[in-house]
Amino acid sequence: MTMDYLVTSEWDDSLWRKVEPVYREAFPEHRGKSIGVIRRMFERKLSELHTWSEAGKIVAMALTSTDRHAHVLVLDYLAVRANRRGSGLGRHCVEAISQWAVTTQCCSALIIEVEAELTEENAERIRFWRKTGFQLTSYVHPYIWVPETYHAMYLPLEPSFTPGEEDGRSLFKFITNYHEKAYRGGDME
């Protein structure tokens, strides 16, 4: 069976209705952004929606945001249907996003944030990201608006990309900039 990969920066209610069950399965209301915030992100041209489908059914999705000045892509969410996890689909999605980021957005790295609290669930997520090539930084970032702390992880798409002297602190400039614009307004260029 062939997998269809679609990337859009336009909000589409009918597409989101197909995507939302996959998103909410991985990120229940208390762990993900609300539909209102996500819709506004698209209205403000802050995000791209990546979908993977088989026979017309969404099996994976991702929300990303490109910082064109810094040439980095923030990977905000990646979700794979529970019954497809462990099959290599998540790794396939990261590879597709990486290729898209290089060829269409001229990005030199992908950046994500992962919860820093030492739990088995967080350790499992970090193991997944490491298997796809992401590198964990040591800096632990506290946000003022949520109680959790986070690490940045990055996947260099160009050999020259490094997280900077502060081992991850500089990556949160991109992540925080994205979150502030997603929740407070403004456009990423």
C-alpha positions as CSV (number, residue, x, y, z in Angstrom):
1,M,0.0,0.0,0.0
2,T,1.3,3.4,-0.9
3,M,1.5,6.3,1.6
4,D,0.4,9.7,0.6
5,Y,2.3,12.7,2.0
6,L,0.8,16.1,2.0
7,V,2.1,19.5,3.4
8,T,-0.1,22.5,3.6
9,S,0.2,25.9,5.2
10,E,-3.5,26.7,4.6
11,W,-6.2,25.9,7.2
12,D,-8.7,23.3,6.0
13,D,-11.6,22.4,8.3
14,S,-12.4,19.1,6.5
15,L,-8.7,18.0,6.6
16,W,-8.4,18.9,10.3
17,R,-11.4,16.8,11.1
18,K,-9.5,13.8,9.6
19,V,-6.3,14.8,11.4
20,E,-7.6,15.6,14.8
21,P,-8.3,12.1,16.0
22,V,-4.6,11.2,15.4
23,Y,-3.5,14.4,17.1
24,R,-5.8,14.0,20.1
25,E,-4.9,10.3,20.5
26,A,-1.2,11.4,21.0
27,F,-1.9,14.8,22.6
28,P,-5.1,14.9,24.7
29,E,-6.6,18.4,25.4
30,H,-4.4,19.0,28.4
31,R,-1.2,18.2,26.5
32,G,-1.7,19.8,23.1
33,K,-2.8,23.1,21.7
34,S,-6.5,23.8,21.3
35,I,-8.1,23.8,17.9
36,G,-8.5,27.6,18.2
37,V,-4.8,28.2,18.7
38,I,-3.9,25.9,15.9
39,R,-6.4,27.6,13.5
40,R,-5.0,31.0,14.4
41,M,-1.4,29.7,13.8
42,F,-2.5,28.9,10.2
43,E,-4.3,32.2,9.8
44,R,-1.1,34.0,10.9
45,K,1.0,31.8,8.5
46,L,3.0,30.4,11.4
47,S,2.6,26.7,10.7
48,E,2.6,23.8,8.2
49,L,0.5,20.7,8.6
50,H,2.1,17.4,7.4
51,T,-0.1,14.4,6.9
52,W,0.5,10.8,5.9
53,S,-2.4,8.7,4.8
54,E,-3.1,5.3,3.4
55,A,-6.3,4.5,1.5
56,G,-7.6,8.0,2.4
57,K,-7.1,7.5,6.2
58,I,-4.7,9.7,8.1
59,V,-2.1,7.5,9.9
60,A,0.3,10.3,11.0
61,M,0.5,14.0,11.3
62,A,2.9,16.8,12.2
63,L,2.8,20.5,12.9
64,T,5.9,22.5,12.0
65,S,7.0,26.1,11.8
66,T,9.8,27.4,9.6
67,D,12.0,30.2,10.8
68,R,13.2,31.4,7.4
69,H,15.8,33.9,8.8
70,A,17.5,31.3,11.0
71,H,16.9,28.4,8.5
72,V,15.5,26.1,11.1
73,L,12.3,24.2,11.3
74,V,10.6,23.8,14.7
75,L,8.8,20.5,14.9
76,D,6.0,21.2,17.3
77,Y,4.0,17.9,17.2
78,L,4.4,14.6,15.5
79,A,1.7,12.0,16.1
80,V,1.4,8.4,14.7
81,R,-1.8,6.4,15.2
82,A,-1.3,4.1,18.2
83,N,-1.8,0.9,16.2
84,R,1.0,2.0,13.8
85,R,3.6,2.9,16.5
86,G,6.7,0.8,16.5
87,S,6.4,0.1,12.7
88,G,9.0,2.6,11.6
89,L,6.3,5.1,10.5
90,G,7.5,7.8,12.9
91,R,11.0,7.5,11.5
92,H,9.7,7.7,8.0
93,C,7.8,10.9,8.9
94,V,10.9,12.5,10.3
95,E,12.8,11.6,7.1
96,A,10.1,13.1,5.0
97,I,9.9,16.3,7.1
98,S,13.7,16.6,6.9
99,Q,13.8,16.2,3.1
100,W,11.0,18.8,2.8
101,A,12.7,21.2,5.2
102,V,15.9,21.1,3.1
103,T,14.4,21.1,-0.4
104,T,11.6,23.6,0.0
105,Q,12.5,25.7,3.1
106,C,16.3,25.7,2.9
107,C,16.6,24.6,6.5
108,S,19.9,23.6,8.2
109,A,18.3,21.9,11.2
110,L,15.1,20.5,12.8
111,I,14.5,21.5,16.4
112,I,12.1,20.0,19.0
113,E,11.6,20.3,22.7
114,V,11.1,17.4,25.0
115,E,10.0,17.3,28.6
116,A,13.0,17.2,31.0
117,E,11.4,15.4,33.9
118,L,12.9,12.0,34.4
119,T,9.9,9.7,33.7
120,E,9.8,6.5,31.7
121,E,7.4,8.1,29.2
122,N,9.8,11.1,28.6
123,A,12.8,8.7,28.4
124,E,10.9,6.7,25.7
125,R,10.2,9.8,23.7
126,I,13.9,10.8,23.9
127,R,14.9,7.3,22.7
128,F,12.6,7.6,19.8
129,W,14.0,11.0,18.8
130,R,17.6,9.8,19.2
131,K,16.8,6.8,16.9
132,T,15.7,9.3,14.2
133,G,19.0,11.2,14.5
134,F,18.1,14.0,17.0
135,Q,20.8,15.0,19.5
136,L,19.8,15.9,23.1
137,T,21.2,19.1,24.6
138,S,21.9,19.4,28.3
139,Y,20.4,22.8,29.0
140,V,17.0,22.6,30.9
141,H,14.6,25.4,30.0
142,P,11.9,26.6,32.4
143,Y,8.9,28.4,30.9
144,I,7.0,30.9,32.9
145,W,3.6,29.7,31.6
146,V,3.8,26.0,32.2
147,P,5.3,24.0,35.2
148,E,7.3,21.5,33.1
149,T,10.9,22.0,32.1
150,Y,12.3,21.1,28.7
151,H,15.4,20.1,26.8
152,A,15.9,21.0,23.2
153,M,16.9,18.4,20.7
154,Y,18.2,19.1,17.2
155,L,18.7,17.2,14.0
156,P,21.4,18.8,11.8
157,L,20.4,18.8,8.2
158,E,23.8,20.5,7.3
159,P,27.1,19.2,8.8
160,S,28.0,22.8,9.9
161,F,24.9,23.2,12.2
162,T,25.6,23.3,15.9
163,P,23.4,24.4,18.8
164,G,25.8,27.0,19.9
165,E,28.1,27.5,22.9
166,E,25.3,27.2,25.5
167,D,24.4,23.6,24.5
168,G,20.7,24.1,23.8
169,R,19.9,27.5,25.3
170,S,20.1,29.2,21.9
171,L,17.7,26.7,20.4
172,F,15.0,27.9,22.8
173,K,15.1,31.3,21.2
174,F,13.6,29.7,18.1
175,I,11.1,27.6,20.1
176,T,10.0,30.4,22.4
177,N,9.7,32.8,19.4
178,Y,7.3,30.3,17.8
179,H,5.3,29.7,20.9
180,E,4.9,33.4,21.6
181,K,3.7,34.1,18.2
182,A,1.3,31.1,18.2
183,Y,-0.3,32.3,21.5
184,R,0.1,36.0,21.3
185,G,0.1,37.0,17.7
186,G,2.5,38.2,15.1
187,D,3.9,36.6,12.0
188,M,7.0,34.6,11.5
189,E,8.9,35.8,8.4
